[in-house]
Amino acid sequence: MRGIVRQSNGIYIVDSGYSGQPRVAAVYFVVDHGRVAIIDTGSNASVPHILSALACLDIAPEAVEWVIPTHLHLDHAGGVGSLMCALPRAHAVIHPSAVSHLAHPARLWEKTIKALGSEQSFRLYGRLTPVDEGRIIPSQDGMALPLGDRILKLLDAPGHARHHIVVWDEIANAFFTGDAFGISYREFDVSKRSFIFPSSSPPQFDPVSMAESIARMLAYNPQAMYLAHYGKVMGVERLANDLFRMIHAQIAIAQAARGKGLARHTEILSGLEELVREESARQQWALNEEISLNLLRPDLYLNAQGLEIWLDRLHEQRVVKNTAKGNEAEMEIQAVAA
């Protein structure tokens, strides 16, 4: 079957078919002694791809024990409910703050429609299916999930989203990172040398937490990272340093923006596009500049949105802090006057 790439150590990369484009979003199978964990699910439209991949690998739906969305964004978790209907023994494991959204997705769906509109939301994600709350297990930082003869370790990894988790596989010496270790499309590889770009998608991007999560993963000395967007990357330390550098670069672009509303968005987006041009020259990508920008533009648009929300949140925090300081000063003046 097209769209399945077998790795070593019982790992399979399955193309989710997200947005109708190849190699945009990956679903991972980890197989050990006939037991299976599925990491990320893509959207509802990805479920037939996943079930076909299981059949192609001669894996019965009853063999799947764990479905692990790294976070709640619908290109990673939109298909969980529909998929769980076809996997009678599986339990979904997700960050505690996301449990209620899996069981009762109405509010999540309302937010999606508000952000994308009804037509775009249904086109990308279909209708969300709730998961039986009795089949959802809240993750804990450091939680160990048994799978055959191996253990999958779940770690909190905020930054891209506050409820983001990553999965450590000691046998593979690798992390399944969702979006916590950026995005890296195979079209940009040069002599098997991967590129990386941070994902600051809305609405919970936090650059400090993201950098801390990357550093925490590095402490495990992983040989490889399995990214949702897209596939296996190696040279982890080099890529991490690139991520740190570009997180700082993105923050500088956002903080330098002086406009408001659409003007600010356009200014940030233009800055991100210039960053891509610089990376294209630095990394000597095989693709020309215009093709590179076209491939990355959907991600750059989301990154710009996330940076804007981060800027607004930073401003609100400063206002609250200054107000608190003002109140303290007023109280001190009143105390002296008394």
VEXVOLO-117205 format. One line per 3 residues: number of its first residue (from 1); for each residue x, y, z of N, C-alpha, C. Coordinates in pm, whole numbers. Each point is the difference from the previous one (the first is absolute). Layout:
BEGIN
NUM = X:Y:Z:X:Y:Z:X:Y:Z  ...
% end
This chain:
BEGIN
1 = 85:-121:0:-85:121:0:87:124:0  -33:95:-87:70:127:0:-31:75:129  96:79:46:-24:81:118:42:-66:129
4 = 61:-122:-6:55:-65:119:151:-14:-20  77:51:95:145:-14:-5:45:-74:125  59:-116:-19:44:-81:113:136:50:48
7 = 11:21:130:125:36:64:53:-122:76  112:15:65:50:-108:85:-77:1:132  18:-103:80:-54:-5:136:-152:4:6
10 = -67:-54:-102:-145:-11:6:-77:129:-19  60:98:-63:-64:131:-22:-41:13:-147  -121:51:-21:-50:25:-135:-48:144:-9
13 = 38:67:-108:-52:133:-30:-116:-17:-98  -116:51:37:-119:-10:-85:-42:142:-39  -8:23:-129:-45:131:-50:-149:14:30
16 = -36:104:76:-140:19:40:-87:53:-113  63:50:-107:-76:59:-110:-61:134:34  46:63:108:-59:126:45:5:105:-110
19 = -109:69:-18:-20:108:-98:12:-48:-144  4:-132:-20:7:-54:-135:137:4:-62  101:40:78:136:12:-50:87:-112:59
22 = 93:-54:-78:86:-106:54:105:57:96  34:-81:100:110:27:93:-11:138:67  -122:31:42:-22:122:77:-11:-32:149
25 = -75:-105:32:-20:-38:141:12:-151:14  77:-44:98:27:-142:21:-76:-53:120  -38:-127:-12:-49:-81:110:105:-109:22
28 = 26:-34:126:103:-101:27:-61:-124:65  43:-117:-49:-29:-127:65:128:-45:70  -13:-39:126:108:-69:69:-51:-140:31
31 = 69:-101:-53:-46:-138:10:102:-82:77  -46:-70:102:90:-82:81:-74:-127:44  52:-116:-46:-59:-129:34:-153:0:-23
34 = -38:53:-113:-140:-5:-40:-90:103:64  54:85:86:-77:108:62:38:132:-68  -95:92:-5:19:121:-81:-38:125:77
37 = 81:105:-16:-36:135:42:-5:87:-125  -102:85:-9:-12:96:-111:21:139:58  98:71:-53:34:133:51:-43:103:-103
40 = -92:88:41:-71:96:-84:-91:-74:-99  -108:66:-38:-100:-67:-84:-35:77:-126  50:122:-15:-50:81:-109:-145:38:24
43 = -70:34:-107:-140:42:8:-93:-118:-25  -131:24:-2:-96:-105:-32:31:-66:-135  43:81:-96:30:-54:-132:121:-92:0
46 = 79:6:109:119:-85:9:-34:-142:46  -116:-17:64:-34:-129:60:1:-114:-102  -59:16:-120:9:-109:-99:144:-36:-36
49 = 89:100:-6:141:-27:-29:61:-86:111  -33:33:126:54:-73:114:-51:-144:0  -129:-19:-20:-57:-135:1:52:-83:-117
52 = 19:63:-115:58:-71:-115:144:-40:27  74:88:68:139:-32:34:7:-118:97  -89:-2:98:-4:-113:92:-28:-130:-76
55 = -97:4:-90:-34:-119:-78:116:-44:-89  66:98:-60:114:-31:-88:113:-67:77  17:39:127:104:-59:84:-48:-123:74
58 = -123:-45:-32:-60:-118:62:-11:17:152  -38:120:42:-20:30:142:-149:13:25  -53:-82:90:-143:6:33:-29:124:83
61 = -117:61:-18:-35:116:84:9:-30:149  -25:-124:41:6:-38:141:141:5:56  101:5:-88:139:4:46:44:139:45
64 = -79:101:-33:37:138:37:-40:25:145  101:30:82:-24:24:143:-9:149:34  81:81:-69:10:141:37:-18:88:-124
67 = -78:105:15:-8:109:-97:46:125:74  108:61:-48:66:107:77:8:127:-87  -98:89:10:17:130:-67:101:85:78
70 = 98:55:-70:99:83:70:-62:129:53  -103:49:-69:-74:116:49:-133:7:-76  -80:98:36:-140:1:-42:-24:65:-136
73 = 100:63:-61:-22:63:-130:-53:-106:-97  -96:39:-83:-81:-99:-71:74:-72:-112  115:50:-44:80:-77:-95:75:-112:71
76 = -7:-2:134:62:-105:81:-103:-86:71  -113:58:37:-96:-70:86:-142:2:-55  -22:60:-116:-136:10:-52:-64:-135:-30
79 = 84:-101:-27:-53:-132:-34:-10:-97:116  36:44:121:5:-93:113:-134:-69:22  -110:77:6:-130:-57:30:-43:-104:-102
82 = 12:33:-128:-39:-95:-105:88:-124:2  130:21:20:94:-113:3:-30:-93:116  -28:56:117:-26:-83:118:-123:-89:-20
85 = -94:44:-81:-118:-82:-29:39:-131:-69  112:0:-70:43:-118:-75:104:-82:76  40:46:119:106:-68:76:-56:-40:136
88 = -57:-119:12:-80:-33:119:77:-9:131  131:-25:-5:77:-17:124:84:122:35  3:97:-88:92:112:18:-49:99:105
91 = 97:64:67:-25:115:86:74:120:-58  -64:115:7:64:125:-42:71:61:120  122:44:-21:79:61:107:36:141:-45
94 = -40:99:80:22:140:-38:20:82:126  57:117:-16:26:90:113:-131:24:77  9:6:134:-123:15:81:-89:116:-40
97 = 58:112:-40:-81:117:-34:-75:-17:-132  33:-106:-76:-67:-23:-128:-106:-110:8  -9:-68:114:-91:-115:12:-145:40:-29
100 = -46:109:61:-139:40:-17:-33:33:-145  98:51:-74:-23:35:-141:-16:-125:-87  72:-108:36:-20:-125:-74:-137:-59:28
103 = -41:6:127:-129:-59:39:-118:86:-43  19:130:-1:-109:94:-33:57:107:-95  11:-32:-130:73:89:-92:-79:120:-51
106 = -121:25:51:-83:109:-54:70:135:11  60:27:116:64:131:19:123:15:-90  74:-109:-15:116:1:-90:-44:26:-143
109 = -112:-60:-39:-52:18:-135:-46:144:-21  -63:58:101:-44:140:-10:121:92:-22  108:-26:72:121:82:-15:58:-17:-140
112 = -4:-122:-51:53:-27:-134:-80:76:-106  -133:-4:11:-84:72:-95:23:151:9  16:49:122:26:143:19:129:41:-68
115 = 101:-88:6:130:33:-58:3:-18:-151  -67:-106:-51:14:-36:-141:-126:19:-82  -116:13:67:-126:2:-72:-52:-142:-18
118 = -131:-14:-18:-62:-132:-7:49:-81:-120  4:61:-117:35:-74:-121:142:-56:8  95:84:39:140:-43:10:16:-105:110
121 = -69:17:112:11:-95:111:-48:-138:-42  -116:-7:-66:-51:-129:-43:88:-61:-109  54:83:-87:85:-51:-107:126:-65:56
124 = 60:63:100:125:-51:56:-21:-112:101  -108:9:79:-8:-87:118:-125:-86:8  -103:29:-77:-124:-75:17:-62:30:136
127 = -96:-81:42:-62:22:131:72:-82:106  32:64:112:75:-67:106:-88:-102:73  57:-116:25:-69:-108:70:50:-6:144
130 = -90:4:99:45:-8:139:57:-138:33  90:-3:98:59:-124:48:-62:-33:136  -38:-125:19:-52:-45:129:102:33:109
133 = -45:77:99:93:47:104:65:-116:74  -66:-116:6:57:-117:65:117:-59:-76  18:46:-125:112:-50:-82:111:104:-16
136 = -8:107:78:103:104:-4:82:-7:129  132:2:-15:91:-1:114:77:132:-1  -10:80:107:81:123:7:148:-36:15
139 = 84:61:-79:144:-24:13:54:68:125  114:-47:45:75:64:108:143:16:-48  64:106:42:139:22:-40:86:-115:50
142 = 69:-68:-92:81:-115:36:-74:-132:-2  -126:2:-39:-84:-120:-2:58:-106:-94  -2:-127:42:51:-110:-79:-115:-86:-51
145 = -8:-17:-131:-103:-85:-61:66:-128:-50  -42:-116:49:57:-126:-50:-54:-32:-139  88:-50:-85:-40:-41:-134:86:-120:-38
148 = -57:-121:5:81:-119:-24:114:-5:100  125:-3:-52:117:-4:87:67:136:14  -67:105:-43:62:133:11:-89:91:85
151 = 58:111:38:-71:102:77:3:129:-80  -115:64:-14:-9:134:-57:-15:99:116  85:98:4:0:97:109:-56:133:-50
154 = -99:53:72:-65:124:-39:56:116:82  37:106:-68:53:119:66:-82:122:-38  -27:87:96:-61:129:-33:99:82:-81
157 = -50:65:-104:88:79:-89:-73:124:-47  -32:93:91:-71:122:-40:88:90:-86  -64:95:-63:70:96:-86:-79:23:-127
160 = -21:-108:-76:-90:8:-115:-143:10:49  -32:-78:102:-128:6:70:26:-39:145  -79:56:91:22:-30:142:-26:-146:32
163 = -87:-65:-78:-37:-138:27:77:-99:-87  112:39:-54:78:-86:-90:79:-103:81  2:-125:-50:86:-103:55:86:-58:-112
166 = 112:-62:36:83:-73:-96:19:-141:54  40:-91:-88:11:-142:35:144:-45:-22  62:-49:108:138:-50:-7:-3:-152:-15
169 = 73:-49:-102:13:-143:-25:147:-35:17  32:-62:113:141:-29:30:59:-101:-98  -80:-98:-45:50:-100:-94:42:67:-131
172 = -79:94:-47:33:72:-123:97:115:26  20:34:127:81:116:37:-49:125:-73  -131:20:9:-61:108:-77:-125:52:70
175 = -33:126:-30:-125:61:45:-98:9:-117  -127:-19:32:-109:40:-89:-45:137:51  20:101:-82:1:137:52:-124:83:-32
178 = -95:-53:-79:-110:88:-39:56:125:-66  -34:117:57:54:127:-51:101:63:96  38:-73:106:88:58:102:143:17:-48
181 = 38:-71:-108:135:13:-55:-7:55:-143  -100:83:-24:-8:70:-127:-53:-84:-115  10:57:-120:-45:-64:-123:119:-16:-94
184 = -5:-105:-82:112:-29:-90:-51:-86:-114  -21:60:-115:-53:-74:-114:114:-59:-83  -23:-122:-49:108:-73:-66:40:63:-134
187 = -86:79:-61:35:66:-126:121:92:14  28:44:123:108:96:22:134:-68:31  -1:-133:17:123:-69:37:107:18:-108
190 = 122:17:45:115:9:-91:100:-106:43  21:-100:-86:91:-112:32:-35:-62:134  -129:-24:20:-55:-60:123:18:90:123
193 = 35:123:-21:16:96:109:-131:78:14  -63:-14:116:-132:59:21:8:146:42  -105:73:-29:-15:135:54:-106:-5:109
196 = -12:107:77:-100:9:107:-53:142:8  -125:14:43:-59:132:18:-98:-8:115  7:92:97:-91:-8:114:-144:26:-40
199 = -93:-63:71:-142:20:-24:-60:81:115  -37:123:-29:-57:90:101:-149:20:-23  -68:-107:-43:-143:7:-31:-81:52:119
202 = -113:65:-26:-87:46:108:-72:-117:65  -56:21:121:-2:127:72:91:5:122  83:-104:26:69:-9:128:152:2:-12
205 = 54:46:-112:145:3:-18:68:76:113  105:-61:54:80:60:107:146:-32:-28  79:99:-44:137:-29:-43:90:-52:111
208 = -18:49:122:84:-46:111:-28:-148:29  -127:-35:10:-37:-140:24:46:-90:-114  -11:49:-123:43:-80:-114:149:-31:8
211 = 81:101:30:144:-20:11:32:-97:114  -70:12:111:22:-90:113:-37:-144:-36  -108:-18:-75:-41:-135:-41:103:-62:-95
214 = 53:80:-91:103:-50:-92:124:-42:80  41:83:95:117:-32:83:-24:-127:81  -121:-18:49:-32:-121:77:12:-125:-86
217 = -49:7:-123:14:-115:-90:147:-27:-34  78:106:-19:142:-17:-31:74:-74:109  -45:18:126:68:-65:113:-5:-151:-9
220 = -92:-55:-79:-9:-146:-19:98:-50:-106  72:91:-66:93:-34:-107:-66:-86:-109  -112:47:-54:-69:-80:-102:79:-9:-129
223 = -9:-116:-64:64:-18:-130:-85:60:-111  -132:-1:21:-92:47:-104:-124:61:64  -68:81:-79:-130:56:37:-100:-37:-109
226 = -118:-43:41:-108:-29:-94:-102:113:9  0:86:-100:-83:121:-2:-135:-28:-66  -103:67:49:-130:-12:-66:5:59:-139
229 = 79:105:-17:11:68:-130:149:12:-39  84:-95:-57:-56:-125:-36:112:-104:3  -19:-107:74:88:-115:-7:121:7:91
232 = 95:-87:-27:119:-18:83:108:99:-37  58:65:101:116:86:-22:110:-44:96  124:17:-47:117:-32:81:88:124:6
235 = 119:-13:62:80:120:23:-71:90:99  -48:-62:109:-92:68:92:61:123:65  124:-7:42:61:116:68:10:119:-94
238 = 41:-24:-125:6:110:-98:-138:60:-22  -101:-85:-15:-134:50:-23:-52:78:121  32:-48:121:-43:72:120:62:139:5
241 = 126:10:-35:65:131:-1:-64:92:-104  -38:-57:-115:-72:79:-100:-135:47:55  -68:-87:72:-129:37:59:16:115:100
244 = 98:-13:89:24:107:98:25:133:-72  82:-5:-104:34:122:-74:-123:60:-66  -84:-85:-59:-115:53:-73:-116:38:91
247 = -9:-61:118:-98:49:98:33:144:36  127:26:27:43:138:31:-27:93:-119  28:-49:-121:-21:83:-120:-148:33:-16
250 = -88:-97:22:-144:24:-15:-49:101:104  50:-13:122:-40:93:106:46:141:-35  120:12:-53:51:132:-40:-87:60:-110
253 = -42:-81:-96:-87:46:-108:-132:51:57  -59:-77:92:-128:39:58:12:129:80  103:11:81:15:116:87:36:126:-79
256 = 55:-18:-119:35:116:-83:-120:55:-76  -109:-78:-8:-118:44:-75:-64:119:68  -32:101:-77:-53:125:58:-145:27:-38
259 = -53:-74:-94:-136:23:-43:-102:-60:96  -127:9:-37:-108:-61:77:-89:-78:-95  -68:-103:54:-95:-76:-79:65:-64:-121
262 = -63:18:-117:48:-61:-123:139:50:-36  27:127:29:133:55:-31:108:-73:79  -27:-27:128:99:-72:82:18:-142:-51
265 = -112:-65:-33:7:-137:-52:86:-4:-126  -24:93:-91:75:5:-126:147:24:26  30:87:96:139:31:32:71:-123:57
268 = -67:-72:90:61:-121:58:18:-107:-106  -103:-19:-83:7:-101:-106:113:31:-97  18:126:-34:110:39:-90:135:-31:64
271 = 9:24:132:124:-30:71:30:-149:1  -105:-83:16:19:-145:-1:42:-48:-139  -57:60:-103:39:-37:-135:147:34:-26
274 = 44:114:52:141:37:-15:89:-97:77  -48:-48:115:75:-100:76:15:-129:-81  -105:-39:-72:8:-118:-86:103:21:-110
277 = 2:118:-58:100:29:-105:142:-13:55  20:51:121:132:-10:63:37:-146:26  -98:-79:46:27:-141:26:26:-76:-130
280 = -71:36:-106:22:-63:-129:144:19:-46  51:121:17:139:27:-37:97:-69:95  -30:4:130:89:-59:99:11:-152:-17
283 = -119:-65:-22:-5:-145:-6:21:-54:-143  -1:91:-98:16:-38:-140:-104:-105:-40  -128:35:24:-108:-91:-33:-1:-33:-149
286 = -43:-121:-30:-6:-42:-140:-110:75:-75  -107:39:71:-110:72:-63:33:147:-14  -53:63:-105:26:142:-13:-84:78:101
289 = 30:126:12:-59:83:105:-153:8:-10  -52:17:-120:-145:17:-16:-75:-128:34  51:-115:-45:-64:-128:31:6:-25:151
292 = 113:34:61:13:-17:146:-103:82:74  -16:125:-40:-97:86:66:-143:-51:-20  -31:-49:-119:-135:-52:-25:-30:-121:86
295 = 98:-88:18:-20:-119:82:-17:36:148  73:101:45:-2:36:141:-104:105:35  -62:63:-100:-88:113:28:-114:-32:96
298 = -68:-116:-10:-105:-29:100:55:-2:143  120:-54:19:61:-2:132:42:140:44  51:78:-92:41:137:34:-121:84:41
301 = -112:-21:-69:-123:72:34:-43:-33:143  2:-130:35:-35:-40:136:102:52:101  128:-6:-35:103:52:89:-22:149:29
304 = -35:75:-103:-26:143:18:-117:22:95  -107:-79:-17:-115:11:90:40:-31:144  77:-106:18:43:-38:135:86:105:64
307 = 88:61:-78:87:107:52:-82:123:39  -103:31:-78:-87:113:35:-72:-23:132  -54:-121:17:-70:-32:125:97:4:117
310 = 121:-50:-21:103:6:105:32:146:36  12:86:-100:26:142:26:-112:63:82  -124:-29:-38:-115:55:73:-2:-49:144
313 = 30:-128:19:2:-56:135:111:64:83  114:23:-62:113:65:69:-39:141:41  -69:71:-89:-44:136:31:-98:0:117
316 = -95:-95:-1:-97:-9:110:69:-28:132  100:-87:-1:72:-32:122:73:123:54  55:80:-91:70:121:43:-97:101:58
319 = -119:12:-61:-100:93:51:-43:-41:140  -25:-129:19:-40:-50:132:110:25:102  124:-26:-41:113:19:91:15:147:39
322 = -10:88:-99:13:143:27:-116:51:87  -120:-54:-27:-115:39:82:20:-42:145  53:-122:19:27:-49:135:102:88:70
325 = 104:39:-75:101:89:59:-62:135:37  -88:50:-89:-66:127:29:-87:-8:123  -72:-112:16:-85:-19:118:84:-7:127
328 = 115:-68:-8:89:-9:116:51:138:39  38:79:-100:49:135:28:-108:86:64  -124:-12:-52:-111:76:55:-26:-37:146
331 = 9:-129:30:-19:-46:137:108:55:92  124:4:-51:111:54:82:-21:148:27  -49:73:-101:-25:144:18:-109:22:103
334 = -108:-82:-10:-108:13:95:46:-33:142  89:-100:11:51:-36:133:81:113:60  84:64:-83:81:112:49:-88:117:39
337 = -103:25:-84:-91:114:28:-76:-23:130  -31:-127:29:-74:-29:124:88:23:122
% end
